[in-house]
Amino acid sequence: MSAPHKPRFSVREAIAAHLEEDVGEVERTRRYQPTRCPCPVYTVGNDYLTATSSPKKNPKGDDQYVWRRVPQHGYVKLAGWQIWLAK
């Protein structure tokens, strides 16, 4: 019996799944300054979110953000991604 298939995600798709929003809408309305940040960052109010493909990975970048893990749920957890929050 083969191992269960792990869904392929991008950071954008992981954030959209976490927020339960459309991927295209997340990219259009929530993406934060794409050329300024070393990893894709998305906004929710005054908060900043990113994602990594494993809870063991830290987000790429400099010391501009202090990232904290967000508890996982639903499809993001199933896919093995970690959502990170910075304020």
N, C-alpha and C positions, 0 to 999 in steps of 0.2 A: 504494500500500500504506500503510495507516495505522500509526501508531506503536503499540508494544505497550502494552496497558492496564496502568497502575500500580494495584496493589491499594490499596483504601482501608483505612486502619488507624486505630486510636486509640492513644493511649499505652498503655492497658491491653492492647490486642491485640498491640502490638509487644513489650511485656514478656513476655506469655504465649508468643508465638512464640519469643522469644529463650530463654526458660527451658524451652520445649517442655512447657508445662503448659496446662491448661484455663483459658480466659479467666475464667469465673465463679469458679473456685477461686483464681486469682490475685487477683481483686478482694476475695474474702472473707477470704483468709488472709495476703495480702502487702501490702495497701494501708496506707500509713503516714499517720496523722493527716490525713485529707482537708481539714480546715478550717485546718490550720496551715501548709501549704506552698503556694506560689504555682503550682507545677506538680505533677502527679500523681507521687508518689514511692512506690516499692514496696521492701519489705525482703527480703533474702536473708541470713539469719544476721545479722551485724553490718554488712552492706553495704546501701547504698541505691542504687536504680536509678531512672532515668527515661528517657524517649525523646523525640527530636525527629523531625519529619517530613523532615528533611534533615540531612546531616552538616555543612552550613554554618551551621545554626542552633544557638545555645547554649540550654540549658534556661532557662526563665523563673525569676526569683527574686531573692532577696537574696544576701548573702554568707554565708548559713548553711551552704552546701555549696560545696566545691571539686570540680567535675565533671571527670572524665577520660573520654575516648572508650574504648569497648570494641570490640575487633575484631568485625566483623560476619560472619555466616554465614547460610546457608539463606534462608528466606523473608523474614527481616527485611532482609537485604542486597538481595534481589530487589525488595522493596517500596521501597527507598531510605531507610529509617529509620536513625537513629543511636541506639544505646543508650549511656547515660552512667552512670558509677559514681562514687559519693562514699563516703568512709569517715569 
